[in-house]
Amino acid sequence: MNILQKTVPSGPTWLSFPLLLLLQLYTAQPQAQESGTLIELEAGAVWQDRNKAQIPNNASADRFLLTDIAGNGPWTSARLNASWDLRGKHGMRLVLAPLAYEETGFLPADTRFAGQSFQADAPVTGEYRFNSWRLGYRYQLVDRENWQFWIGGTAKIRDAKIELRQGNNRAIDDNVGFVPLLYLAGDYQFDSNWSLRFDFDGLAGGPGRAFDLSLKLGYQINDNWRLSAGYRTLEGGVDNDDVYNFAWFNTALLSLEYQF
């Protein structure tokens, strides 16, 4: 049985700088045309379906499940999505998506991780982090009365960490890296109030993959505000000489967006 000690992240102070940046970008645009700027805040509950790791990825370490230590959740989640138009059908995107938890439980067997050994008969604390900071370009490929579709690319900075602690024993592996992603998005309008939207960032190939897909049903409150409910799935990982880690997270979300 897991001993779960849930940790709720502190307030979203990480939103202040990007919001100021977006305000600067908005006010710097020519006032003769609409800015097409949209800011969306997502919040919800996230579950991990699986999370398997082995570090280093060789015979000196053991492959184990972080779900054995942490369970499946849920944990609170939040992210900031923003987009703004440039010229014509061209636009930019910004995504700030932190993801982290810390839990205490038991390993099913003695486990070697990142140069240290952890026993199965004593509680172990596992900390997992997979923050995603993205800046992307998009092009509006389809613009019809009730249907829009975008395609583009995303530059992602991945800030990842796995840490195990047991008494005075501690092992940590962290990594910050760049990942290029393909971007696709669509918005279908049922009528003047209801719409269905999806967005996708992802790429597969080489030693790893990354997929981030959401589907949202939205209600247009007025000309500026839109409320949505939906589902997001995040899956991926890496398999190279140094690291093996693949995880799958699912999120039930609510979002509120404001369009200038």
Backbone torsions as a table, in degrees:
resi	resn	phi	psi	omega
1	MET	NA	135.1	178.8
2	ASN	-78.2	142.8	168.7
3	ILE	-100.5	106.7	-173.6
4	LEU	-98.9	130.4	175.6
5	GLN	-127.1	93.9	-170.8
6	LYS	-74.9	140.6	177.7
7	THR	-117.4	119.7	179.5
8	VAL	-95.6	126.1	-178.3
9	PRO	-59.1	150.9	177.1
10	SER	-69.9	174.2	-174.6
11	GLY	-54.2	156.8	-172.4
12	PRO	-77.1	61.1	178.3
13	THR	-66.7	-18.9	178.9
14	TRP	-67.2	-7.9	-179.0
15	LEU	-83.0	-20.6	-168.8
16	SER	-63.9	-46.5	-177.6
17	PHE	-65.6	-49.2	179.6
18	PRO	-62.3	-31.9	177.6
19	LEU	-66.3	-40.6	176.3
20	LEU	-65.0	-38.2	178.2
21	LEU	-63.1	-44.4	179.8
22	LEU	-64.4	-37.1	178.0
23	LEU	-63.5	-40.2	177.6
24	GLN	-63.2	-44.4	179.1
25	LEU	-62.9	-38.5	-179.2
26	TYR	-66.6	-47.5	-177.0
27	THR	-70.9	-21.4	-179.6
28	ALA	-80.7	-11.6	-178.0
29	GLN	-78.0	152.4	177.3
30	PRO	-58.1	134.5	-176.3
31	GLN	-81.5	-3.6	-179.7
32	ALA	-74.8	-12.8	-179.4
33	GLN	-133.2	159.9	176.7
34	GLU	-67.3	145.7	-175.8
35	SER	-76.1	-29.0	-175.3
36	GLY	65.9	28.4	-178.2
37	THR	-88.3	134.2	-179.5
38	LEU	-132.5	132.1	176.1
39	ILE	-122.8	128.6	-176.8
40	GLU	-131.3	132.1	175.1
41	LEU	-110.7	120.6	175.7
42	GLU	-100.5	141.3	173.1
43	ALA	-144.4	147.8	-179.0
44	GLY	-179.2	-162.1	178.9
45	ALA	-118.2	134.1	-176.2
46	VAL	-119.7	136.4	176.3
47	TRP	-116.5	146.7	172.5
48	GLN	-103.5	123.4	178.5
49	ASP	-79.6	-39.1	174.6
50	ARG	-154.9	156.9	177.6
51	ASN	-161.9	98.3	-173.8
52	LYS	-113.9	136.4	-175.9
53	ALA	-141.0	151.3	169.8
54	GLN	-151.4	117.1	-175.9
55	ILE	-141.2	120.4	-5.7
56	PRO	-71.5	165.3	-174.3
57	ASN	-87.8	64.6	179.3
58	ASN	-154.6	-172.2	-173.4
59	ALA	-69.0	-9.7	-179.5
60	SER	-83.1	-3.5	-178.8
61	ALA	-134.8	164.4	-179.4
62	ASP	-112.7	146.1	175.8
63	ARG	-85.3	130.3	-177.0
64	PHE	-143.0	167.6	-179.7
65	LEU	-106.6	124.3	173.5
66	LEU	-67.2	-21.6	175.5
67	THR	-65.5	-26.1	175.8
68	ASP	-65.4	-33.0	179.2
69	ILE	-85.7	-46.9	-168.5
70	ALA	-99.1	-14.6	-171.7
71	GLY	76.0	-162.2	-176.5
72	ASN	-104.2	-4.1	-177.5
73	GLY	101.6	-160.1	11.5
74	PRO	-89.3	165.5	171.4
75	TRP	-126.5	158.1	177.0
76	THR	-73.4	148.7	178.4
77	SER	-139.4	154.2	176.1
78	ALA	-154.7	148.6	174.3
79	ARG	-152.0	156.0	177.0
80	LEU	-113.1	124.5	173.6
81	ASN	-114.5	137.4	177.8
82	ALA	-145.1	149.6	176.4
83	SER	-148.3	153.2	176.5
84	TRP	-151.1	147.4	-179.3
85	ASP	-81.8	149.1	175.2
86	LEU	-105.4	-82.8	177.4
87	ARG	-137.8	135.4	177.9
88	GLY	58.9	-123.0	-176.8
89	LYS	-93.2	6.7	-176.1
90	HIS	-94.2	145.7	179.8
91	GLY	-157.3	174.2	-179.8
92	MET	-127.0	159.0	178.9
93	ARG	-134.2	150.9	173.7
94	LEU	-135.4	131.8	178.4
95	VAL	-131.1	127.1	173.6
96	LEU	-119.3	109.6	-171.0
97	ALA	-131.1	85.6	175.6
98	PRO	-77.1	147.6	176.9
99	LEU	-150.3	120.0	-178.9
100	ALA	-159.9	151.7	171.2
101	TYR	-152.0	162.9	174.3
102	GLU	-141.4	124.3	-176.4
103	GLU	-139.9	159.3	176.8
104	THR	-121.7	132.5	179.8
105	GLY	-160.2	-152.6	-176.9
106	PHE	-128.0	142.1	170.5
107	LEU	-83.1	144.6	-179.5
108	PRO	-74.2	-16.3	-180.0
109	ALA	-153.4	160.7	174.8
110	ASP	-56.6	136.1	-170.2
111	THR	-134.7	131.6	173.6
112	ARG	-98.3	127.8	-177.3
113	PHE	-144.5	125.3	174.4
114	ALA	49.7	43.3	174.9
115	GLY	86.9	0.6	179.7
116	GLN	-124.2	160.1	178.9
117	SER	-115.7	137.9	-177.6
118	PHE	-124.7	135.2	-173.7
119	GLN	-88.6	150.6	-179.1
120	ALA	-81.3	-17.7	-173.3
121	ASP	-97.3	14.6	178.9
122	ALA	-139.6	148.1	179.9
123	PRO	-60.2	144.1	176.5
124	VAL	-130.0	137.5	177.7
125	THR	-98.3	127.2	178.1
126	GLY	-112.9	132.8	177.2
127	GLU	-120.3	130.1	-178.7
128	TYR	-128.2	136.7	177.8
129	ARG	-139.1	135.0	174.7
130	PHE	-146.1	75.9	178.6
131	ASN	-82.1	144.6	-177.3
132	SER	-131.4	118.7	178.4
133	TRP	-116.7	122.2	-170.7
134	ARG	-132.2	143.4	171.0
135	LEU	-132.0	128.6	-173.5
136	GLY	-138.8	163.5	174.3
137	TYR	-112.0	144.3	177.1
138	ARG	-138.2	151.4	177.5
139	TYR	-127.8	130.1	-178.7
140	GLN	-81.1	102.8	-175.6
141	LEU	-79.6	-33.8	-179.4
142	VAL	-129.5	133.1	177.7
143	ASP	-142.1	87.0	179.4
144	ARG	-111.7	177.5	-175.1
145	GLU	-59.1	-40.0	-177.8
146	ASN	-124.8	14.8	-175.6
147	TRP	-149.9	125.0	176.0
148	GLN	-127.7	146.9	-179.7
149	PHE	-143.8	135.6	-179.0
150	TRP	-123.4	151.2	173.9
151	ILE	-136.7	148.8	-179.3
152	GLY	-178.3	-160.6	-179.8
153	GLY	-137.6	155.4	-175.9
154	THR	-132.5	134.3	171.7
155	ALA	-98.6	115.9	-174.9
156	LYS	-112.1	133.0	169.5
157	ILE	-103.0	119.0	-179.3
158	ARG	-98.6	124.1	177.7
159	ASP	-115.6	98.6	-170.9
160	ALA	-117.9	150.0	178.5
161	LYS	-157.7	139.2	168.1
162	ILE	-128.2	129.1	-179.6
163	GLU	-135.8	136.0	173.2
164	LEU	-120.0	139.1	178.8
165	ARG	-135.7	135.6	177.3
166	GLN	-148.3	105.5	-173.3
167	GLY	62.1	-126.7	177.1
168	ASN	-88.0	0.6	-178.2
169	ASN	-89.6	130.0	-177.5
170	ARG	-144.7	135.6	175.4
171	ALA	-137.5	138.8	-175.5
172	ILE	-140.9	141.3	171.1
173	ASP	-133.8	119.3	177.6
174	ASP	-131.0	158.0	-173.1
175	ASN	-157.9	137.2	171.9
176	VAL	-121.3	124.3	-176.2
177	GLY	-147.7	167.1	-179.2
178	PHE	-102.1	136.8	178.7
179	VAL	-135.2	122.5	173.9
180	PRO	-85.3	138.5	-176.4
181	LEU	-131.2	151.7	170.3
182	LEU	-85.9	141.2	180.0
183	TYR	-120.1	132.9	174.0
184	LEU	-136.2	143.4	177.4
185	ALA	-154.8	149.7	178.1
186	GLY	-145.8	154.2	-179.6
187	ASP	-142.0	116.8	179.0
188	TYR	-111.3	125.1	-179.1
189	GLN	-94.7	115.8	174.8
190	PHE	-72.5	-42.5	176.5
191	ASP	-157.2	-161.7	-175.5
192	SER	-70.6	-16.0	-177.4
193	ASN	-112.1	-39.3	-171.8
194	TRP	-103.7	141.9	-180.0
195	SER	-152.0	160.1	177.4
196	LEU	-123.6	128.1	-174.6
197	ARG	-129.4	142.5	170.8
198	PHE	-130.9	153.1	170.8
199	ASP	-142.4	148.9	-174.7
200	PHE	-143.6	128.7	166.8
201	ASP	-120.5	127.2	179.3
202	GLY	-176.7	162.4	177.7
203	LEU	-168.1	145.8	177.0
204	ALA	-133.9	144.4	179.3
205	GLY	148.8	158.8	-178.4
206	GLY	66.7	-139.6	-175.6
207	PRO	-85.2	-0.9	-175.3
208	GLY	-155.5	-176.5	178.0
209	ARG	-154.4	163.0	177.1
210	ALA	-153.0	127.9	178.5
211	PHE	-133.8	128.6	176.9
212	ASP	-133.9	109.6	-173.4
213	LEU	-131.3	134.5	176.1
214	SER	-132.0	153.5	175.0
215	LEU	-135.4	125.5	-174.2
216	LYS	-133.5	136.4	171.0
217	LEU	-98.9	121.8	-173.1
218	GLY	-117.7	150.0	175.9
219	TYR	-122.3	124.1	-178.9
220	GLN	-81.5	106.7	-177.6
221	ILE	-70.4	-46.0	175.2
222	ASN	-155.9	-164.1	-175.9
223	ASP	-62.2	-25.6	-173.7
224	ASN	-108.4	-33.1	-170.5
225	TRP	-106.2	140.8	177.1
226	ARG	-139.5	133.6	178.8
227	LEU	-111.8	134.4	-176.8
228	SER	-134.5	154.1	171.3
229	ALA	-131.5	145.3	-177.1
230	GLY	-175.7	-159.2	-172.7
231	TYR	-138.5	140.1	176.1
232	ARG	-131.1	137.2	174.9
233	THR	-122.5	136.5	-179.0
234	LEU	-128.1	119.4	-176.3
235	GLU	-141.5	144.8	177.0
236	GLY	158.0	-175.1	179.0
237	GLY	164.7	-166.8	-175.6
238	VAL	-142.2	146.5	177.8
239	ASP	-138.1	94.2	177.6
240	ASN	-135.2	-168.7	-175.8
241	ASP	-66.0	-28.5	-175.0
242	ASP	-93.4	-38.0	-169.4
243	VAL	-137.3	136.1	162.8
244	TYR	-121.7	119.2	175.7
245	ASN	-157.7	120.2	174.2
246	PHE	-130.0	133.7	-176.4
247	ALA	-138.0	156.9	178.5
248	TRP	-141.4	120.6	-179.1
249	PHE	-120.6	143.1	176.6
250	ASN	-126.8	137.0	-174.5
251	THR	-128.1	130.2	167.1
252	ALA	-94.9	123.9	-167.5
253	LEU	-132.6	156.9	165.6
254	LEU	-122.8	144.6	178.2
255	SER	-138.6	149.1	176.0
256	LEU	-128.9	127.2	-178.3
257	GLU	-125.8	150.1	178.0
258	TYR	-124.9	129.5	179.5
259	GLN	-115.2	128.4	179.9
260	PHE	-77.5	NA	NA
